[in-house]
Amino acid sequence: MIRFFILVLLYASFSHGAATQKTSPANNLNNLVNAIQNYYNKTSAATFDFSQNYKSVIVPTNEISKGKVFFKAGHMLWRYLEPANSQKEFYIADKKFTYYRVNDKIAYTHNCFDQDTLSASITFLWRKGRLRESFIIKAYTGTVDPKSNLKWLTLIPKETNAPVKSISLGADAKTGLVKESIVTDSSNGVSHYVFTNFNAKPKFAANTFDFVAKPGVRVQPMPNVVCPDKTQIPKAPVKKKN
């Protein structure tokens, strides 16, 4: 699930740029892919707002969340602000990853994000690959709002154990700016994201991407994560026997 969140987030931040319009559907798709790749290549930082509507096929649910994203190469903060009773934050600072459950006052962390968490699909976003190398790219076949001016494409990870089945991106027909994304996870849950207020030239505070626990917040190792170098895993306090 953590890898799924990060994959969606990073594609949202990178996937916008100018796309040249052609009459051929194949050319349209190819030009949109090129625009995404080109924008990714030149983007070193960004901030944007998001809203997420998640629907599960296992448990009848329709979860709506809102928040803000901060990004620069190798660093990220994804901050869920709504609903207020379920706030959470995801921090990446190079190799260190922290998942902070704000309302529960607990944070989970490990120090091998680059080795443990990144799939082949995500390493593309870490400037270690190219879009066409990591994904099968297809025309979008889902339902499109006839009043919308968005162009769509679908990305299917080539990696067999990728955290998502597909990512569909809806871009402005004139500029190529991705305004919506529909993501299907490995359990067929679907998240529909809407992105607004993009800023490709943000100014960050020096400590924006560093998680600092407030008084009363418990920090412990991320469950079910074993780093290749076991010395990197944060150790939980050992209780003394009476």
Secondary structure, DSSP 8 states (H G I E B T S, - for coil): -HHHHHHHHHHHHH--------SSHHHHHHHHHHHHHHHHHH--EEEEEEEEEEEETTTTEEEEEEEEEEEETTEEEEEEEESGGG-EEEEEETTEEEEEETTTTEEEEES-IIIII--HHHHGGGTTS-HHHHEEEEE--S---TT--EEEEEEEESSTT-SEEEEEEEEETTT--EEEEEEEETTS-EEEEEEEEEESS----TTTT-----TT-EEEE-TT---SSGGGS---------
